[in-house]
């Protein structure tokens, strides 16, 4: 394999996924030559095209002249794959563990790099990647979820263990990101379900930073995900004091009966308390909801819509999203019936078991899809 690498990055995103920039930092450490490209076709025939996949799902078709493609990112762990006429190598784990021997693999393999708790690399961006559009850099701070029992979630289905990087090491990288790039750039922690202990430890590290009293040190602006049950008035006030500017709360669906069926472990009232606590101290709450209107009962849907309006009036910013990759079946065909026709259908289906089966079957299904697409590309 050649020693020249083309790193694919879309430079005009507001919330910048930094996975490919970690690859840049590691390649620089290894003494490899690399450059940014904005399109796969921009890679030369003597280069390896490096791509990160933030999500799994439909295989990504890549047309490129590159001699080889190296693919990483969280999407690889969730079954995300690339279809191309060039050989493809995948890796999972922390890119800090990438070695020259891994770069010599010619394709068709899945490399496991491991999850060592080492000081994270500072993502190596350039002015072409970090520009006036970018507001937050996503920092890899861990994997898994401290709750991990939501029956719809792929993390629970895969029984992914909780791993959290050392908070002090994470703070060091957060500070270096803030110092290296434009002052308006903040840091977003990557983990969907950090533990309260980890959040408290990060607050401790910021509050007791050696340079805290120095006039030249300013705590980096940062954001995080939290469960509603974790947010209290005291924690919200503490987060404000250590420069946390917004918190994303996964509410999923604002109906108590639906939350019970999803095994969310919280209530609409508790979600409202969390949002109120954040608004009172001046932290922006981001409420993420799943689009389940087509699969719940009429009463559940009405309850949800009324609660959404209340939270928006209270100051919460609502973001709707499709069901997560953990949902293995079509919304309109859950157990053979629509949920608004049979409100008990969801409770009768063990989503955990279905997700487990879908997860176990993901590899052969993905490989079959890849083969089909490769055959169609070849025949075309």
LOKELUM-228772 format. One record per residue (C-alpha): residue in three letters; x, y, z. Coordinates in steps of 0.1 Angstrom, whole numbers, padded with zeros to 4 digits, always signed. Layout:
! residues N
alaXYZ;...
! end
This chain:
! residues 380
unk+0000+0000+0000;unk+0012+0035-0008;unk+0020+0060+0019;unk-0002+0088+0006;unk-0037+0093+0020;unk-0067+0113+0008;unk-0090+0122+0038;unk-0126+0128+0029;unk-0144+0156+0048;unk-0173+0179+0042;unk-0161+0212+0055;unk-0193+0232+0058;unk-0211+0215+0087;unk-0222+0233+0119;unk-0216+0203+0142;unk-0184+0189+0129;unk-0179+0151+0131;unk-0142+0148+0139;unk-0135+0111+0132;unk-0116+0118+0100;unk-0096+0145+0118;unk-0085+0119+0144;unk-0073+0098+0114;unk-0053+0129+0102;unk-0037+0133+0136;unk-0027+0096+0138;unk-0013+0096+0102;unk+0008+0126+0111;unk+0021+0108+0142;unk+0030+0078+0120;unk+0048+0101+0095;unk+0024+0095+0066;unk+0016+0120+0040;unk-0021+0130+0038;unk-0043+0157+0024;unk-0080+0167+0026;unk-0104+0160-0003;unk-0140+0172-0006;unk-0151+0144-0029;unk-0141+0107-0034;unk-0133+0114-0071;unk-0106+0138-0060;unk-0085+0110-0047;unk-0056+0100-0070;unk-0048+0064-0081;unk-0018+0062-0059;unk-0037+0072-0027;unk-0057+0055+0000;unk-0091+0072+0005;unk-0100+0075+0042;unk-0136+0077+0051;unk-0155+0078+0085;unk-0191+0065+0087;unk-0210+0082+0116;unk-0240+0059+0111;unk-0248+0024+0099;unk-0277+0015+0076;unk-0277+0016+0038;unk-0243+0007+0022;unk-0225+0038+0009;unk-0216+0035-0028;unk-0182+0052-0034;unk-0168+0059-0069;unk-0132+0067-0067;unk-0099+0062-0085;unk-0081+0055-0052;unk-0062+0023-0050;unk-0077+0014-0016;unk-0103+0027+0008;unk-0099+0027+0046;unk-0132+0031+0065;unk-0138+0037+0103;unk-0162+0054+0125;unk-0191+0044+0148;unk-0211+0034+0117;unk-0188+0005+0111;unk-0197-0010+0145;unk-0234-0008+0136;unk-0230-0026+0102;unk-0222+0004+0080;unk-0204-0006+0048;unk-0190+0009+0016;unk-0195-0005-0019;unk-0167+0003-0044;unk-0146-0012-0071;unk-0116-0004-0050;unk-0107-0028-0021;unk-0120-0017+0012;unk-0106-0023+0048;unk-0127-0015+0079;unk-0116-0008+0114;unk-0134-0003+0147;unk-0121+0011+0180;unk-0099+0040+0188;unk-0078+0053+0160;unk-0050+0061+0184;unk-0042+0024+0182;unk-0038+0024+0144;unk-0004+0011+0134;unk+0016+0009+0102;unk+0009-0028+0100;unk-0028-0020+0098;unk-0023+0003+0069;unk-0007-0025+0050;unk-0039-0045+0049;unk-0051-0046+0013;unk-0088-0049+0018;unk-0117-0072+0028;unk-0108-0073+0065;unk-0123-0059+0097;unk-0095-0046+0120;unk-0103-0043+0157;unk-0081-0015+0172;unk-0093-0018+0208;unk-0106+0007+0233;unk-0076+0015+0255;unk-0081+0044+0279;unk-0053+0065+0266;unk-0052+0103+0262;unk-0073+0111+0231;unk-0056+0126+0201;unk-0064+0162+0193;unk-0083+0161+0160;unk-0061+0176+0133;unk-0083+0200+0113;unk-0073+0227+0089;unk-0088+0260+0080;unk-0106+0242+0052;unk-0124+0220+0078;unk-0128+0243+0107;unk-0144+0275+0093;unk-0170+0301+0103;unk-0198+0275+0098;unk-0183+0251+0125;unk-0196+0257+0160;unk-0188+0224+0177;unk-0161+0197+0174;unk-0173+0162+0185;unk-0148+0147+0209;unk-0147+0109+0214;unk-0153+0105+0252;unk-0166+0069+0254;unk-0189+0042+0242;unk-0221+0026+0255;unk-0247+0040+0279;unk-0248+0042+0317;unk-0286+0033+0316;unk-0286+0009+0286;unk-0320-0006+0291;unk-0341+0013+0265;unk-0356-0016+0246;unk-0355+0002+0212;unk-0318+0011+0213;unk-0291-0007+0194;unk-0267-0001+0223;unk-0289-0023+0245;unk-0295-0049+0218;unk-0258-0053+0211;unk-0251-0053+0249;unk-0223-0028+0243;unk-0203-0024+0275;unk-0199+0010+0290;unk-0165+0026+0284;unk-0157+0062+0295;unk-0124+0079+0289;unk-0106+0095+0318;unk-0123+0129+0324;unk-0091+0147+0331;unk-0076+0135+0298;unk-0107+0145+0280;unk-0106+0180+0295;unk-0070+0183+0283;unk-0080+0176+0248;unk-0111+0199+0251;unk-0088+0227+0261;unk-0064+0221+0233;unk-0092+0220+0208;unk-0105+0254+0221;unk-0069+0268+0219;unk-0061+0255+0184;unk-0091+0266+0165;unk-0114+0296+0163;unk-0125+0309+0196;unk-0162+0303+0188;unk-0156+0266+0184;unk-0168+0245+0213;unk-0166+0207+0221;unk-0195+0182+0221;unk-0189+0150+0240;unk-0196+0119+0218;unk-0213+0096+0243;unk-0251+0093+0242;unk-0253+0080+0278;unk-0225+0093+0300;unk-0227+0083+0337;unk-0235+0109+0363;unk-0202+0100+0379;unk-0183+0108+0347;unk-0201+0141+0343;unk-0194+0150+0379;unk-0157+0140+0375;unk-0154+0163+0344;unk-0169+0191+0364;unk-0144+0184+0392;unk-0116+0185+0367;unk-0127+0219+0353;unk-0133+0234+0387;unk-0099+0223+0400;unk-0079+0229+0369;unk-0044+0241+0378;unk-0048+0272+0356;unk-0084+0279+0367;unk-0073+0311+0385;unk-0050+0323+0358;unk-0064+0351+0337;unk-0053+0335+0304;unk-0072+0302+0310;unk-0109+0301+0300;unk-0128+0268+0304;unk-0138+0255+0269;unk-0175+0258+0260;unk-0189+0223+0258;unk-0222+0203+0254;unk-0233+0169+0264;unk-0261+0143+0264;unk-0279+0134+0296;unk-0309+0113+0306;unk-0338+0132+0322;unk-0334+0113+0355;unk-0298+0126+0358;unk-0307+0163+0356;unk-0313+0180+0389;unk-0313+0218+0398;unk-0279+0213+0416;unk-0263+0195+0386;unk-0277+0221+0362;unk-0262+0249+0382;unk-0229+0232+0384;unk-0228+0226+0346;unk-0235+0263+0340;unk-0205+0272+0362;unk-0182+0250+0342;unk-0192+0265+0308;unk-0217+0238+0296;unk-0239+0257+0271;unk-0264+0231+0261;unk-0276+0196+0271;unk-0294+0172+0249;unk-0321+0151+0266;unk-0334+0120+0249;unk-0371+0122+0256;unk-0381+0099+0227;unk-0419+0103+0230;unk-0438+0124+0255;unk-0464+0099+0265;unk-0460+0080+0298;unk-0476+0048+0284;unk-0452+0049+0254;unk-0422+0056+0277;unk-0431+0026+0298;unk-0433+0004+0267;unk-0399+0016+0256;unk-0384+0009+0290;unk-0371+0044+0291;unk-0370+0045+0329;unk-0385+0080+0332;unk-0418+0099+0330;unk-0430+0130+0312;unk-0431+0149+0345;unk-0395+0140+0351;unk-0385+0152+0316;unk-0403+0184+0322;unk-0384+0189+0355;unk-0351+0183+0338;unk-0359+0209+0310;unk-0371+0234+0336;unk-0339+0230+0357;unk-0317+0237+0326;unk-0337+0267+0314;unk-0337+0283+0349;unk-0299+0284+0349;unk-0295+0295+0313;unk-0285+0262+0297;unk-0301+0255+0263;unk-0320+0222+0265;unk-0322+0202+0233;unk-0351+0176+0234;unk-0347+0147+0209;unk-0379+0129+0199;unk-0386+0100+0177;unk-0413+0101+0151;unk-0437+0075+0164;unk-0470+0091+0155;unk-0479+0064+0131;unk-0475+0035+0155;unk-0491+0047+0187;unk-0527+0051+0198;unk-0547+0083+0192;unk-0547+0091+0229;unk-0509+0086+0232;unk-0504+0108+0201;unk-0526+0136+0215;unk-0508+0134+0249;unk-0474+0137+0232;unk-0484+0166+0210;unk-0497+0186+0240;unk-0466+0179+0260;unk-0444+0190+0230;unk-0462+0223+0229;unk-0457+0228+0266;unk-0420+0220+0265;unk-0415+0244+0236;unk-0432+0272+0255;unk-0410+0263+0285;unk-0379+0270+0264;unk-0369+0236+0251;unk-0357+0232+0215;unk-0374+0201+0200;unk-0356+0180+0174;unk-0376+0152+0157;unk-0358+0122+0144;unk-0366+0089+0128;unk-0364+0058+0150;unk-0328+0049+0158;unk-0309+0020+0142;unk-0321-0002+0170;unk-0356-0004+0155;unk-0354-0035+0133;unk-0389-0035+0117;unk-0411-0012+0097;unk-0432+0013+0117;unk-0464+0004+0099;unk-0459-0033+0102;unk-0451-0039+0139;unk-0459-0075+0147;unk-0483-0075+0118;unk-0505-0047+0129;unk-0505-0009+0133;unk-0502+0002+0169;unk-0531+0026+0167;unk-0553-0003+0156;unk-0539-0025+0184;unk-0524-0003+0212;unk-0513-0034+0231;unk-0491-0046+0202;unk-0460-0028+0213;unk-0461-0043+0248;unk-0466-0078+0234;unk-0434-0076+0213;unk-0401-0081+0230;unk-0381-0054+0212;unk-0350-0065+0229;unk-0352-0100+0214;unk-0361-0087+0180;unk-0332-0062+0181;unk-0308-0090+0192;unk-0319-0111+0163;unk-0315-0082+0139;unk-0281-0074+0153;unk-0269-0110+0150;unk-0281-0111+0114;unk-0267-0078+0103;unk-0234-0091+0090;unk-0248-0117+0065;unk-0275-0092+0054;unk-0250-0065+0049;unk-0227-0087+0029;unk-0256-0099+0007;unk-0265-0062+0000;unk-0229-0054-0008;unk-0226-0084-0032;unk-0259-0074-0049;unk-0247-0038-0054;unk-0212-0048-0066;unk-0228-0072-0092;unk-0251-0043-0104;unk-0221-0020-0106;unk-0201-0045-0126;unk-0230-0054-0149;unk-0237-0017-0155;
! end
